[in-house]
């Protein structure tokens, strides 16, 4: 039996990433509410993450252990929790062909991409990892790529070498550095930008085409000024996908 939700129903949208958990409230009346962030570490408090007055929650999670803790907390407090899976794309926006092991954050991105973009459309989500996904004009999922983001590049240098320190990517001008720390900061930052731009060129050279290019993820504002091709940045893409799933559940409640 589908639980009936009123037009004023409020959802908690939960994006469980590799580095942070982000939540936003959503309703038709208010739209997306400001985001709240929690680091993905031992200090994460499931009670705080799922706190507030909500009629239900929709979650996209890529960290199984965190997802399990939030799932248990939702059951404990009686909060209906719906988890996004690859099949969610076909049931909401009729996008076909997503493979079973695809990350839920990519699924949410694709749902929003299909809803709000002219197809064929390409999404680049630049966070801890960088994902690239292409949806064809007929609604078929063409395929995607996964590669390390700027932070993972810098971290891999520290973990895979004897003497290089852990240095995060820095928002610096592109210039050859004269110190190890700045060499890593500049190299990982601009290396990630060059990698994404180069991948787009290679994909086009191999015949892949798209009308719409959307950048999302925390690193996307740094990429955007360096791309000469038409595109737009949408930092809310994943949350928009989660809201679409919530609304589809709402519509189903009135028809089922």
N, C-alpha and C positions, 0 to 999 in steps of 0.2 A: 504494500500500500504506500503510495506517495504522500508525503506530508504536505499539506496545503500551506503555501506561503502567501501572505498578503502583499500587495504592491509596496507597502512600506517596510517589508522585511529587510533586516540589516545583516549583511554577511561580513565575516572576517576572512580576508584573503591572506594566505600565508605562503611565502616564497622561501623555502629552505635551501639556501645555497651552500657552497663549500666553505665560505668565509663568514657569512652572516645570515641570520634569519630576519626577513623583513615582513612586516604585516601592515595591512591598510584596511580600514573599514570601507564598506561599499553599500550603497542603496540607490535605487532609482532617483530618489529625491535629492540626495547630496552628492552623488557620484563618488569618485575616489577621495578618501580622506588622507591627510598627511601620513607618511610612513613612519614606522617605529622600527628600530634596528636592535638586534641582539647578536653579540659575537657567538660563533659556533665553537664553544669550548665547555669546560666543566662547570662554568658559572651559569650556563643557560638554565633558566627557570621556566618550565613548561606552564606553570600556573600563571606567570606574568605574561607569557606569549599569548595565551588563549584567554586572557582576562577581558572583561568588558561585557556589555549587554549586546549580545548578538543572537540571531535566530539560527545560525549555522555557520560553517566555515568551509572554505575550499582551499586545498593545499596542493602545491607543487613542490615536491621534495626530491633532492638528489643525494641526501645523506641518510641512509637507512636507519642508523642508530637514533638520530634526532627525530626522524619521522615516527619511529616506534614510541619514543617518549611523548611526543605530542598526541599521538593516537591514543595512548593510555590515559593521558590527562583529559582528552575530550570525552572518552568513555566515562571517566570518573565523575566529571561534572555534568554529564548528559548533554554535551554540545554535539549536534549532528555534524560530522566531518566527512566531506567528500574529497577523495584524492583523484587528481588528474592522472590519466593513463593515456597511452597512444590512441585507444579507441575513442577517447573523448573528442578528438578532432573530427572524426567522421560523424559522430552523433550530434555535434553542435554546428559545424560549418561545412560538413560533407567533404572534408579533405581525406583522401584515401591513401593507403600505402605506407603509413608510418609503421616502423618495425617495432616489435614488442619490447625491446630493451631500451628504447629511446628515453632519454631523461625527461622528466615531467616539466622542467622549465622550458625545454625546447618545444614540447607539445603546446604549452600555454602561449609561447611566442608565435607558433605557427597558426594557432587558432585566431589570435588577434591579427596576424598578418593577413590571413585569408578574409577576415571580416572587413578590414578597413583599407585594404590595398588593392590596386589593380593588378590582376594576375597576368602573366607570371610574375612572382615576387620573390626576392631574395632577402633573407634576414641574416645579419651578422650580430651575434650577441657576444660582446667583448667583456668578460668578467674574469674570474679566476682562470677559467678556460675560455677559449674562443670557439664558438660554434657557428657554422655557416649552413643554412638550410634554404632549399629552393622548392617552391611550389609552382607547378605548371598551370597554364591557363585553364585546363579542364579539371583542375582540382586534384590532380595526382601529385603525390609527393615524389619529387625527382631524386632527392638524396641530399647528403650533407657531409660536412667535415668537422673534425674536432682537433684543436691544436692548443698548445699552452699559451696562456696569456702572459702579459708583461711581468706580473708578480711571480708566476711560476718559472719564467725564464731566469729571473734573478735568483730565486730560491734554489733552482737546480745547479747553478754555478757554485753556490756555497756548499751544497750537499754532495756534489760530485767532484770537488777538487779539494786539495789539501790546504791551500793557503788563501783562497778567495773568501772574503767576508760576505755575510748576509747584508745586502743593500737593496732596498726597494727601488723600483723604477722612479726616476725623477722627471718632472716636467721642465726640462731644460731645452735650451736651443741646441740644435744639432751641431756639434763641434767635436773634434778629436780631443780627448781628455789627456791630462798629464798627471793623473792620480788614479789609483785602482778603484776607489769608491765611486768617483764620478764617471769612470769608464764603464762600470757596471750599470749605474743609474741611467746614463744616457743611452748606453747600448741596448738595455732591455726595453726602455721606453720607445726609442725609435726603431729598434728591431721589430717590435710587435706591430708598429704602424706600417713599416715597409713590408712585413710578411703578409698582412691583410691586403694591402694595395696590390702587391704582387700576385696573390692568389686570385683576386678578382680579375686581373689581367689575363692570367693563365686560363681561368674558367671561360672567359669570353673567347680566347683564342681557340679553345676546344669546342666551341659551338654552343655553349650555354648562354641563354638569353633571359633577360628579365626587364619588365617595365618599371618595377618599383624596387628600390633598394632601401632597406630600413636598418639603421644602426641602433642597437640597444646595449644595455650593460654599462657598468660604471666607467669603463675605459673609452666608451664610444665618443664622448665629447672631445677627447684628445685626438681621436682618429679623424673626426669630421672635417676639421680645417685643412687636412692634408689630402683629402680625396677630391680629385678634379671632376669626377663623374656626379651626375645628379643623384641625390639621396636626401633622406631626412633622418633626424635623430628622434627616437621615442623611448625615453627612459621608463615609461609606464607600460611597455608592451606586454610583459609577462602578467602584470596585474590586470590589464585589460582582458587578456585571455582568461584569467581566472574569473573575472566578472561575467564574461560571456557564458562560461560554464554554469555559474550561479543562475543567470537569467534563463538558460536553457532548462535547468531543473525547475525553475519557477513556472515556465511555460508548460512543462510537462505536468506540473501539479494541477493545472487548470484543464488539461486535455485528457489526463489519465485518471 
